[in-house]
Amino acid sequence: MFGRKKQPPIRTLIGEGTRIEGRVAFAEGLRIDGEVLGDVVAQGEAPSVLVISEKARVRGKVKAGHVIINGIVEGPVEAEDLLELQPRARIIGPVRYESLEMHQGATIDGELHPLKGDAPGPAAESAGSGAAALKLASNNG
């Protein structure tokens, strides 16, 4: 779908009931069911996938190629390829994405900014940071 490459395997799990304090750097795939107090960042240029489950909470920066969120993230989120926000996703912080898929029920308390793609036109330049959210809403409506 959308010409995406095959997803890398999820090789690491932070299980429910586990709490990690500090930066988590990973390669390929990571699933979080527990709590991370620190940044969660994919390493290198290879494709990466990060799954933050319904039971998970991350307080810190989140950055990976493909990010799937169904839990809570308190901090900036950057998806270099695709950001999937599932129904129970809650983000408190700015969001940067290449492509965005947002399910009904997901919430974002912060600004949305595309990484690249459409060049801002005169309306976007004068509207400021709200232009991305308005544009996103008009494309999905």
Solvent accessible surface area in square Angstrom, and as a share of the most:
residue,aa,sasa,rsa
1,M,162,0.72
2,F,165,0.69
3,G,78,0.75
4,R,98,0.36
5,K,165,0.70
6,K,187,0.79
7,Q,75,0.33
8,P,19,0.12
9,P,64,0.40
10,I,81,0.41
11,R,171,0.62
12,T,66,0.38
13,L,108,0.54
14,I,11,0.05
15,G,22,0.22
16,E,116,0.52
17,G,82,0.79
18,T,58,0.34
19,R,140,0.51
20,I,57,0.29
21,E,124,0.56
22,G,33,0.32
23,R,155,0.57
24,V,22,0.13
25,A,41,0.32
26,F,11,0.05
27,A,60,0.47
28,E,55,0.25
29,G,0,0.00
30,L,0,0.00
31,R,92,0.34
32,I,0,0.00
33,D,22,0.11
34,G,7,0.06
35,E,42,0.19
36,V,0,0.00
37,L,38,0.19
38,G,16,0.16
39,D,48,0.25
40,V,0,0.00
41,V,16,0.09
42,A,22,0.17
43,Q,98,0.43
44,G,69,0.67
45,E,178,0.80
46,A,68,0.53
47,P,70,0.44
48,S,8,0.05
49,V,6,0.04
50,L,0,0.00
51,V,19,0.11
52,I,0,0.00
53,S,10,0.06
54,E,89,0.40
55,K,135,0.57
56,A,4,0.03
57,R,71,0.26
58,V,0,0.00
59,R,109,0.40
60,G,17,0.16
61,K,80,0.34
62,V,0,0.00
63,K,56,0.24
64,A,1,0.01
65,G,4,0.03
66,H,12,0.06
67,V,0,0.00
68,I,29,0.15
69,I,0,0.00
70,N,23,0.12
71,G,2,0.02
72,I,43,0.22
73,V,0,0.00
74,E,51,0.23
75,G,12,0.12
76,P,58,0.36
77,V,2,0.01
78,E,39,0.18
79,A,0,0.00
80,E,83,0.37
81,D,77,0.40
82,L,15,0.08
83,L,0,0.00
84,E,25,0.11
85,L,0,0.00
86,Q,54,0.24
87,P,68,0.43
88,R,161,0.59
89,A,2,0.02
90,R,113,0.41
91,I,1,0.00
92,I,58,0.29
93,G,13,0.13
94,P,64,0.41
95,V,0,0.00
96,R,103,0.38
97,Y,18,0.07
98,E,60,0.27
99,S,53,0.34
100,L,35,0.17
101,E,62,0.28
102,M,80,0.36
103,H,74,0.33
104,Q,175,0.78
105,G,53,0.51
106,A,10,0.08
107,T,72,0.42
108,I,36,0.18
109,D,100,0.52
110,G,41,0.39
111,E,82,0.37
112,L,17,0.09
113,H,55,0.24
114,P,59,0.37
115,L,45,0.23
116,K,144,0.61
117,G,67,0.64
118,D,99,0.52
119,A,88,0.68
120,P,91,0.57
121,G,31,0.30
122,P,117,0.74
123,A,79,0.61
124,A,34,0.26
125,E,124,0.55
126,S,99,0.64
127,A,56,0.43
128,G,43,0.41
129,S,54,0.35
130,G,35,0.34
131,A,17,0.13
132,A,19,0.14
133,A,46,0.36
134,L,125,0.62
135,K,92,0.39
136,L,30,0.15
137,A,64,0.50
138,S,82,0.53
139,N,109,0.56
140,N,115,0.59
141,G,102,0.98
